[in-house]
Amino acid sequence: PPPPPPPPPFFFHAEDGIRDRRPSRGRGDVYKRQPLIVNKSFVKLATDFGPLLIFFAVYYKSDKNLIIAIPPLIIATLIAVLAVYIMEKKIPYMPQIVAVLISVFGGLTVFFKNPIFLYLKPTIINILFAIILFGGKIISNKNLLKIFFERSIKLEEIGWNKLMYRWTAFFIFLAILNEAIWRTQTEEFWVNFKVWGILPLTFIFTAFQVPLIQKYKKNEE
């Protein structure tokens, strides 16, 4: 009988359609190397949402005691940043800023036993992001949103500018909304808004930017 055909020269990820140029050793590679992709996706999801979910769970388990729920939030945030560093060999600017502010304002809340410091954190974070984006454009004529994301998104300059102004306005909106909620609502309402309100609003806003991105997307030649 004729000899069996040689193995294919490239490895093919059946789930995502990505062709890997490393030589395949056979079908077993599929089962050995795909879990790495799944694990990275899971770790990314866990580092993004894990600390908030831990904070939420401890808050209700401790009979809605904010002071008890803050230390696990700080520890989980620092662990999440460490996990990002181990996985990516670098830490993006946003997780760094968020981790520092959570540690500082969470620590102040525990030390003084006053929740106002934690209430102010989302306001300060969003105002800070708005100032960084808008200030970068006004002071140095640099679109920092473009600098951060131009490797993953290719847009015309007018598209980057519109996207930057929209995100600046959205950050200011979140800051104002946070101020309105913590000043007029109960602590429990604010905790639920922090966990289940800010993220969905951000996802919805991001989804509404897709038409703009499609309109000003550069044609790859």
SEDRENTI-428113 format. One line per 8 residues: number of its first residue (from 0); for each residue x, y, z of N, C-alpha, C. Coordinates in Angstrom, 2 decimals, m for minus. Example, Ala and Ser with C-alpha at 12.3 -4.5 7.8 and 13.67 -1.06 7.14 Angstrom:
<recs>
0) 13.19:m5.69:7.80:12.30:m4.50:7.80:13.20:m3.30:7.80  12.85:m2.25:7.08:13.67:m1.06:7.14:12.90:0.03:7.87
</recs>
This chain:
<recs>
0) 0.84:m1.21:0.00:0.00:0.00:0.00:0.87:1.25:0.00  0.36:2.36:m0.56:1.17:3.60:m0.57:1.35:4.14:0.82  2.48:4.84:1.06:2.74:5.38:2.41:1.70:6.45:2.75  1.42:6.63:4.02:0.44:7.64:4.43:0.94:9.04:4.08  0.05:9.96:3.81:0.48:11.32:3.45:1.15:11.99:4.62  2.08:12.93:4.36:2.78:13.63:5.46:1.81:14.51:6.21  2.12:14.83:7.48:1.23:15.70:8.26:1.20:17.09:7.67  0.10:17.82:7.85:0.00:19.17:7.30:1.09:20.07:7.88
8) 1.64:21.00:7.07:2.76:21.82:7.53:2.37:22.84:8.58  1.10:23.22:8.66:0.68:24.25:9.61:m0.36:23.69:10.55  m0.40:24.28:11.73:m1.40:23.92:12.71:m2.60:24.84:12.53  m3.80:24.30:12.59:m5.01:25.09:12.37:m5.90:25.04:13.59  m6.21:26.24:14.14:m7.14:26.32:15.25:m8.55:26.29:14.69  m9.25:25.19:14.91:m10.56:25.03:14.29:m11.58:26.03:14.80  m11.44:26.46:16.07:m12.47:27.30:16.65:m12.40:28.73:16.18  m11.18:29.29:16.04:m11.10:30.69:15.70:m10.53:30.95:14.31
16) m10.17:29.91:13.59:m9.71:30.09:12.23:m8.34:30.70:12.12  m7.54:30.64:13.19:m6.19:31.21:13.15:m5.21:30.12:12.78  m4.41:30.38:11.77:m3.44:29.38:11.33:m2.09:29.68:11.98  m1.56:28.71:12.66:m0.30:28.84:13.37:0.81:28.26:12.49  1.88:29.02:12.33:2.94:28.57:11.42:3.93:27.60:12.05  3.70:27.22:13.28:4.56:26.19:13.85:4.16:24.83:13.30  5.13:23.96:12.97:4.78:22.64:12.43:3.92:21.86:13.40  2.93:21.18:12.87:2.05:20.37:13.70:2.64:18.99:13.90
24) 2.46:18.47:15.12:2.92:17.11:15.39:1.78:16.12:15.30  0.65:16.59:14.85:m0.48:15.68:14.73:m1.70:16.24:15.41  m2.73:15.45:15.46:m4.02:15.91:15.96:m3.98:16.25:17.44  m3.06:15.64:18.15:m2.97:15.90:19.59:m2.67:17.34:19.91  m2.04:18.06:18.97:m1.74:19.47:19.22:m3.00:20.27:19.49  m4.09:19.91:18.85:m5.34:20.66:19.02:m5.73:20.68:20.48  m5.62:19.53:21.13:m6.08:19.42:22.51:m5.04:19.95:23.49  m3.77:19.99:23.07:m2.73:20.48:23.97:m2.61:21.99:23.94
32) m2.88:22.62:22.78:m2.60:24.04:22.66:m3.85:24.91:22.72  m5.00:24.40:22.45:m6.21:25.21:22.55:m6.53:25.64:23.97  m6.31:24.82:25.01:m6.62:25.28:26.36:m5.89:26.56:26.75  m4.68:26.81:26.17:m3.95:28.02:26.47:m4.74:29.24:26.05  m5.38:29.17:24.86:m6.20:30.28:24.37:m7.41:30.48:25.27  m8.06:29.36:25.63:m9.24:29.43:26.49:m8.85:30.01:27.84  m7.72:29.55:28.39:m7.29:30.02:29.70:m6.99:31.51:29.69  m6.37:32.01:28.62:m6.07:33.43:28.53:m7.36:34.25:28.50
40) m8.33:33.78:27.76:m9.61:34.49:27.69:m10.29:34.48:29.05  m10.22:33.35:29.73:m10.84:33.26:31.05:m10.14:34.17:32.04  m8.81:34.20:32.00:m8.05:35.06:32.92:m8.36:36.52:32.66  m8.48:36.91:31.38:m8.81:38.29:31.05:m10.18:38.65:31.61  m11.16:37.77:31.45:m12.50:38.02:31.97:m12.47:38.10:33.49  m11.72:37.21:34.12:m11.65:37.17:35.58:m10.99:38.42:36.14  m9.93:38.90:35.49:m9.25:40.09:35.98:m10.08:41.35:35.78  m10.94:41.36:34.76:m11.78:42.53:34.52:m12.94:42.62:35.51
48) m13.59:41.49:35.77:m14.83:41.51:36.56:m14.71:40.84:37.93  m13.65:40.04:38.12:m13.51:39.31:39.38:m13.51:40.18:40.62  m12.67:41.23:40.69:m12.63:42.06:41.90:m13.98:42.67:42.26  m14.72:43.16:41.26:m16.04:43.76:41.53:m17.02:42.72:42.06  m17.00:41.52:41.47:m17.91:40.47:41.91:m17.57:40.02:43.33  m16.28:39.96:43.65:m15.87:39.61:45.02:m16.34:40.67:46.00  m16.16:41.94:45.62:m16.63:43.05:46.45:m18.14:42.94:46.70  m18.88:42.67:45.64:m20.33:42.57:45.73:m20.74:41.42:46.64
56) m20.09:40.26:46.47:m20.44:39.08:47.26:m20.12:39.29:48.74  m18.94:39.84:49.03:m18.55:40.05:50.43:m19.44:41.11:51.08  m19.82:42.12:50.32:m20.68:43.19:50.85:m21.99:42.60:51.38  m22.62:41.73:50.61:m23.90:41.16:51.04:m23.71:40.05:52.08  m22.59:39.33:51.97:m22.35:38.26:52.94:m22.04:38.83:54.32  m21.48:40.04:54.37:m21.14:40.68:55.65:m22.27:41.58:56.14  m23.48:41.31:55.69:m24.66:42.10:56.08:m24.50:43.56:55.67  m24.06:43.75:54.42:m23.94:45.08:53.79:m22.98:45.99:54.55
64) m21.84:45.41:54.93:m20.81:46.18:55.63:m19.74:46.59:54.62  m19.73:47.85:54.24:m18.81:48.33:53.22:m17.36:48.24:53.68  m17.12:48.49:54.96:m15.75:48.47:55.49:m15.16:47.07:55.39  m15.97:46.04:55.60:m15.48:44.67:55.50:m15.26:44.27:54.03  m16.06:44.80:53.14:m15.99:44.41:51.73:m14.81:45.07:50.99  m14.27:46.15:51.51:m13.23:46.88:50.78:m11.89:46.14:50.74  m11.36:45.60:51.87:m10.07:44.89:51.78:m10.05:43.76:50.75  m11.09:42.90:50.66:m11.07:41.90:49.59:m11.06:42.53:48.20
72) m11.72:43.68:48.04:m11.69:44.37:46.75:m10.28:44.82:46.39  m9.57:45.39:47.36:m8.20:45.85:47.11:m7.29:44.67:46.78  m7.38:43.62:47.58:m6.52:42.44:47.37:m6.82:41.80:46.01  m8.10:41.65:45.68:m8.47:41.04:44.40:m8.00:41.89:43.23  m8.06:43.22:43.38:m7.60:44.11:42.31:m6.11:43.97:42.09  m5.34:43.92:43.17:m3.88:43.77:43.04:m3.51:42.41:42.45  m4.24:41.37:42.84:m4.01:40.04:42.26:m4.34:40.06:40.77  m5.42:40.75:40.39:m5.80:40.84:38.98:m4.72:41.54:38.17
80) m4.15:42.61:38.71:m3.07:43.32:38.02:m1.85:42.42:37.88  m1.53:41.68:38.92:m0.40:40.74:38.86:m0.65:39.67:37.81  m1.88:39.18:37.73:m2.21:38.15:36.73:m2.05:38.70:35.32  m2.47:39.96:35.11:m2.29:40.59:33.79:m0.81:40.68:33.45  0.01:41.05:34.44:1.45:41.16:34.19:2.07:39.80:33.85  1.67:38.78:34.59:2.20:37.43:34.32:1.80:36.96:32.93  0.57:37.28:32.53:0.06:36.80:31.25:0.61:37.62:30.07  0.67:38.94:30.24:1.04:39.82:29.12:2.48:40.35:29.21
88) 3.15:40.16:30.34:4.49:40.70:30.58:4.51:42.22:30.61  3.34:42.83:30.77:3.24:44.28:30.94:1.87:44.59:31.53  1.74:45.79:32.08:0.46:46.21:32.66:0.00:47.47:31.94  m1.15:47.43:31.26:m1.66:48.63:30.60:m1.88:49.76:31.61  m1.92:51.00:31.08:m2.03:52.17:31.96:m3.33:52.17:32.77  m4.45:51.82:32.13:m5.73:51.92:32.82:m5.80:51.02:34.05  m5.43:49.72:33.97:m5.45:48.90:35.19:m4.51:49.43:36.28  m3.39:50.02:35.87:m2.48:50.60:36.86:m3.16:51.73:37.62
96) m3.79:52.65:36.88:m4.44:53.79:37.51:m5.57:53.34:38.41  m6.39:52.42:37.90:m7.53:51.93:38.68:m7.06:51.23:39.96  m6.02:50.41:39.86:m5.51:49.68:41.03:m4.99:50.65:42.09  m4.27:51.69:41.65:m3.73:52.68:42.61:m4.87:53.42:43.31  m5.86:53.87:42.53:m6.96:54.64:43.11:m7.82:53.78:44.04  m8.06:52.53:43.65:m8.83:51.64:44.53:m8.08:51.42:45.85  m6.78:51.21:45.77:m5.99:50.98:46.97:m5.98:52.22:47.86  m5.80:53.40:47.25:m5.72:54.64:48.03:m7.08:54.99:48.65
104) m8.12:55.07:47.81:m9.42:55.49:48.31:m10.08:54.41:49.16  m9.85:53.15:48.81:m10.35:52.07:49.65:m9.67:52.07:51.00  m8.35:52.29:51.00:m7.61:52.36:52.26:m8.07:53.52:53.13  m8.32:54.67:52.52:m8.81:55.83:53.28:m10.19:55.56:53.87  m11.03:54.86:53.10:m12.36:54.53:53.60:m12.29:53.64:54.83  m11.41:52.63:54.78:m11.26:51.72:55.92:m10.64:52.45:57.11  m9.62:53.27:56.85:m8.90:53.94:57.93:m9.80:54.92:58.68  m10.53:55.74:57.92:m11.39:56.75:58.54:m12.82:56.24:58.80
112) m13.09:55.00:58.32:m14.44:54.44:58.44:m15.49:55.40:57.88  m15.15:55.96:56.72:m16.03:56.92:56.06:m16.15:56.52:54.58  m17.33:56.14:54.12:m17.48:55.64:52.75:m17.34:56.71:51.67  m17.27:57.98:52.04:m17.23:59.03:51.04:m16.02:58.89:50.12  m14.92:58.37:50.65:m13.71:58.21:49.83:m13.97:57.20:48.69  m14.65:56.10:49.02:m14.95:55.11:47.98:m16.01:55.64:47.02  m16.96:56.40:47.54:m17.97:57.00:46.67:m17.33:57.91:45.62  m16.28:58.63:46.02:m15.65:59.61:45.12:m14.75:58.97:44.08
120) m14.33:57.72:44.32:m13.37:57.09:43.41:m13.85:57.05:41.96  m15.07:56.56:41.66:m15.50:56.56:40.24:m15.55:57.95:39.64  m15.93:58.94:40.45:m15.96:60.32:39.95:m14.56:60.77:39.56  m13.60:60.53:40.44:m12.23:60.98:40.18:m11.62:60.23:39.00  m11.85:58.91:38.92:m11.31:58.13:37.81:m11.84:58.66:36.47  m13.15:58.87:36.39:m13.74:59.30:35.13:m13.34:60.73:34.76  m13.28:61.61:35.72:m12.83:62.97:35.46:m11.36:62.96:35.01  m10.57:62.11:35.66:m9.15:62.01:35.29:m8.99:61.53:33.85
128) m9.74:60.50:33.46:m9.68:60.02:32.08:m10.12:61.10:31.09  m11.18:61.84:31.45:m11.66:62.90:30.56:m10.60:64.00:30.40  m9.95:64.37:31.50:m8.92:65.41:31.45:m7.73:64.94:30.61  m7.35:63.66:30.79:m6.21:63.13:30.04:m6.50:63.15:28.54  m7.68:62.69:28.15:m8.02:62.66:26.72:m8.14:64.07:26.14  m8.94:64.90:26.79:m9.19:66.26:26.27:m7.94:67.12:26.39  m7.24:67.00:27.52:m6.02:67.79:27.71:m4.93:67.43:26.72  m4.81:66.14:26.42:m3.80:65.73:25.44:m4.04:66.35:24.09
136) m5.30:66.46:23.71:m5.64:67.05:22.41:m5.44:68.56:22.41  m5.86:69.23:23.47:m5.78:70.69:23.54:m4.36:71.18:23.76  m3.65:70.54:24.68:m2.31:71.03:25.06:m1.25:70.62:24.05  m1.21:69.34:23.68:m0.13:68.85:22.81:m0.61:68.43:21.43  m1.94:68.62:21.17:m2.52:68.23:19.88:m2.28:66.75:19.58  m2.33:65.93:20.63:m2.17:64.49:20.46:m3.45:63.79:20.90  m3.92:62.90:20.06:m5.10:62.12:20.39:m4.63:60.85:21.11  m4.74:60.86:22.43:m4.22:59.74:23.21:m5.02:58.46:22.97
144) m6.29:58.60:22.63:m7.09:57.43:22.29:m6.50:56.71:21.07  m6.07:57.50:20.11:m5.43:56.94:18.91:m4.10:56.28:19.27  m3.33:56.92:20.13:m2.03:56.37:20.52:m2.21:55.02:21.21  m3.25:54.90:22.06:m3.47:53.67:22.81:m4.02:52.54:21.94  m4.84:52.88:20.93:m5.60:51.83:20.23:m5.34:51.75:18.73  m4.39:52.51:18.21:m4.21:52.51:16.76:m3.67:51.18:16.23  m3.09:50.37:17.10:m2.62:49.06:16.63:m3.77:48.10:16.36  m4.88:48.29:17.05:m6.02:47.39:16.88:m7.11:47.98:16.01
152) m7.16:49.31:15.89:m8.18:49.96:15.06:m7.51:50.96:14.13  m7.83:50.91:12.86:m7.27:51.83:11.87:m8.38:52.79:11.43  m8.27:54.06:11.86:m9.30:55.04:11.54:m8.68:56.27:10.89  m9.51:56.99:10.14:m9.09:58.29:9.66:m9.00:59.25:10.83  m8.25:60.34:10.65:m8.02:61.27:11.75:m9.31:61.85:12.30  m10.24:62.20:11.41:m11.51:62.76:11.86:m12.29:61.75:12.71  m12.16:60.48:12.38:m12.81:59.43:13.16:m12.22:59.33:14.56  m10.89:59.39:14.66:m10.24:59.35:15.97:m10.67:60.55:16.82
160) m10.75:61.73:16.20:m11.13:62.93:16.96:m12.56:62.83:17.48  m13.48:62.38:16.64:m14.87:62.23:17.08:m14.97:61.20:18.19  m14.24:60.10:18.04:m14.27:59.06:19.06:m13.72:59.57:20.38  m12.65:60.37:20.31:m12.05:60.92:21.53:m13.01:61.85:22.24  m13.68:62.74:21.49:m14.62:63.68:22.11:m15.82:62.93:22.71  m16.25:61.88:22.05:m17.37:61.11:22.59:m17.00:60.43:23.90  m15.80:59.82:23.95:m15.38:59.16:25.18:m15.15:60.18:26.29  m14.64:61.34:25.94:m14.47:62.40:26.95:m15.81:62.77:27.55
168) m16.81:62.97:26.70:m18.15:63.31:27.17:m18.74:62.18:28.01  m18.49:60.93:27.60:m19.03:59.79:28.34:m18.41:59.68:29.72  m17.11:59.92:29.84:m16.46:59.89:31.15:m17.02:60.97:32.07  m17.26:62.15:31.51:m17.85:63.23:32.31:m19.26:62.85:32.74  m20.02:62.24:31.83:m21.37:61.78:32.16:m21.35:60.79:33.31  m20.43:59.80:33.27:m20.34:58.82:34.35:m19.98:59.47:35.67  m19.09:60.46:35.64:m18.70:61.17:36.86:m19.91:61.89:37.47  m20.67:62.59:36.64:m21.85:63.32:37.12:m22.90:62.34:37.65
176) m23.10:61.24:36.92:m24.08:60.24:37.34:m23.70:59.63:38.68  m22.41:59.32:38.86:m21.96:58.77:40.13:m22.20:59.74:41.27  m21.90:61.02:41.04:m22.13:62.03:42.07:m23.61:62.11:42.43  m24.45:62.09:41.43:m25.89:62.20:41.68:m26.40:61.01:42.48  m25.88:59.82:42.19:m26.39:58.61:42.85:m25.93:58.53:44.30  m24.63:58.73:44.54:m24.19:58.55:45.93:m24.69:59.66:46.85  m25.00:60.82:46.28:m25.50:61.93:47.09:m27.01:61.85:47.35  m27.73:61.08:46.54:m29.20:61.06:46.68:m29.76:59.69:47.03
184) m28.96:58.63:46.87:m29.47:57.27:47.08:m28.78:56.61:48.27  m29.25:55.43:48.62:m28.68:54.68:49.74:m27.34:54.05:49.33  m26.60:53.63:50.35:m25.32:52.96:50.10:m25.52:51.70:49.27  m26.54:50.92:49.60:m26.81:49.68:48.87:m27.12:49.96:47.40  m27.87:51.00:47.15:m28.19:51.36:45.77:m26.91:51.72:45.02  m26.02:52.46:45.67:m24.76:52.85:45.02:m23.89:51.63:44.72  m23.83:50.68:45.67:m23.04:49.46:45.45:m23.55:48.71:44.23  m24.86:48.57:44.12:m25.44:47.89:42.96:m25.18:48.67:41.66
192) m25.25:49.99:41.74:m24.94:50.80:40.57:m23.49:50.61:40.15  m22.59:50.57:41.11:m21.16:50.41:40.81:m20.88:49.08:40.11  m21.54:48.01:40.60:m21.27:46.67:40.06:m22.07:46.41:38.79  m23.37:46.73:38.81:m24.26:46.34:37.72:m24.70:47.50:36.83  m24.26:48.71:37.13:m24.67:49.87:36.34:m23.60:50.41:35.43  m22.42:50.65:35.97:m21.35:51.30:35.19:m20.90:50.42:34.02  m20.69:49.13:34.27:m20.21:48.24:33.20:m21.23:48.11:32.06  m22.51:47.83:32.34:m23.47:47.77:31.24:m23.57:49.08:30.46
200) m23.53:50.21:31.16:m23.56:51.50:30.46:m22.35:51.64:29.53  m21.20:51.20:30.01:m19.98:51.28:29.19:m20.09:50.37:27.98  m20.62:49.16:28.16:m20.79:48.25:27.03:m21.75:48.82:26.00  m22.86:49.38:26.49:m23.85:49.97:25.57:m23.25:51.14:24.80  m22.54:52.00:25.51:m21.91:53.15:24.85:m20.90:52.68:23.80  m20.10:51.68:24.16:m19.10:51.16:23.21:m19.78:50.60:21.97  m20.89:49.88:22.15:m21.62:49.31:21.02:m22.12:50.41:20.08  m22.53:51.53:20.64:m23.03:52.63:19.82:m21.92:53.33:19.03
208) m20.66:53.03:19.35:m19.55:53.63:18.60:m19.18:52.83:17.35  m19.76:51.64:17.22:m19.44:50.79:16.07:m19.76:51.47:14.74  m20.94:52.11:14.56:m21.19:52.79:13.28:m20.16:53.86:12.95  m19.72:54.61:13.94:m18.68:55.63:13.70:m17.38:54.97:13.26  m17.02:53.88:13.94:m15.78:53.18:13.59:m15.86:52.63:12.17  m17.02:52.06:11.81:m17.18:51.53:10.46:m17.13:52.65:9.41  m17.67:53.80:9.74:m17.72:54.91:8.79:m16.34:55.45:8.48  m15.49:55.55:9.49:m14.17:56.16:9.30:m13.03:55.15:9.29
216) m13.36:53.89:9.18:m12.33:52.84:9.15:m11.53:52.95:7.86  m10.21:52.86:8.01:m9.34:52.93:6.83:m9.41:51.62:6.05  m9.43:51.76:4.74:m9.40:50.58:3.89:m7.99:50.03:3.82  m7.84:48.77:4.19:m6.52:48.14:4.13:m6.24:47.70:2.71  m5.11:48.17:2.22:m4.76:47.85:0.83:m3.68:46.79:0.82
</recs>
